[in-house]
Amino acid sequence: MVMEIKLGDVVRLNKKHPCGSYEWQVVRLGADIGIKCLKCQRHVLLERSVFERRVRALVSRGE
């Protein structure tokens, strides 16, 4: 099943980032998904399949 992801969505991942945050904002879409930590502003690029496995919940929708 393909997740319906849009730019600006905020998602919660299974494991926390070393800074302590679980919440990330989607900043890039395509074959890879770019996400940004909402606490420390770190950018990470994940393959779509890896991203879909790691997402626990959709916190809020983007514009």
Secondary structure, 3 states (H helix, E strand, C coil): CCCCCCCCCEEEECCCCCCCCCEEEEEECCCEEEEEECCCCCEEEEEHHHHHHHEEEEEECCC
